[in-house]
């Protein structure tokens, strides 16, 4: 078993209920959930987290999901990729 903080946490926030093929907790499809398991590197997983963020925005669950995902990252001792995404968005607006 790995050490705390060695892998980027999954976008799953433990509200696993599908509605029309999409999880209402994280906004991912079954195919996207499988992609997480198949991703071999943190870079690939970061891309999947950002994909999840876009899905959450389109479903109107981003604020809740992002807060829960940030909490999960802190608990695992990892920086949250969403923080970088939001800093880049703020820089682009300036």
Buried (B, 14 or more C-beta within 10 A) or exposed (E): EEEEEEEBBBBBBEEEEEEEEBBBBBBBBEEBBEBBEEBEEBEEBBBBBBBBBEBBBEBEBBEEBBEBBBEBBEEBEBEBBBEEBEEEEEEEEE
